[in-house]
Amino acid sequence: MSKQDLPQKICPSCHRPFRWRKKWQRCWNEVRFCSKRCKRERP
């Protein structure tokens, strides 16, 4: 599977797309922000 084929979401804080990561394998449905920084600085 290439990176292009991985699921993608849009971060509500920075409005940038981010892709699935292995560390989010079990909680991808709950992931909303692309980084801890975005989570901390959300609008």
Contacts in CASP RR format, 6 or more apart in sequence:
PFRMAT RR
TARGET T0000
AUTHOR 0000-0000-0000
METHOD contacts of the structure
MODEL  1
MSKQDLPQKICPSCHRPFRWRKKWQRCWNEVRFCSKRCKRERP
3 19 0 8 1.000
6 19 0 8 1.000
6 20 0 8 1.000
7 19 0 8 1.000
7 20 0 8 1.000
7 28 0 8 1.000
8 17 0 8 1.000
8 18 0 8 1.000
8 19 0 8 1.000
8 20 0 8 1.000
9 17 0 8 1.000
9 18 0 8 1.000
9 31 0 8 1.000
9 32 0 8 1.000
9 34 0 8 1.000
10 16 0 8 1.000
10 17 0 8 1.000
10 18 0 8 1.000
11 17 0 8 1.000
11 18 0 8 1.000
11 32 0 8 1.000
11 33 0 8 1.000
11 34 0 8 1.000
11 35 0 8 1.000
11 38 0 8 1.000
12 32 0 8 1.000
12 33 0 8 1.000
12 42 0 8 1.000
12 43 0 8 1.000
13 33 0 8 1.000
13 34 0 8 1.000
13 38 0 8 1.000
13 39 0 8 1.000
13 41 0 8 1.000
13 42 0 8 1.000
13 43 0 8 1.000
14 34 0 8 1.000
14 38 0 8 1.000
16 34 0 8 1.000
18 34 0 8 1.000
20 28 0 8 1.000
24 31 0 8 1.000
32 39 0 8 1.000
33 39 0 8 1.000
33 42 0 8 1.000
END
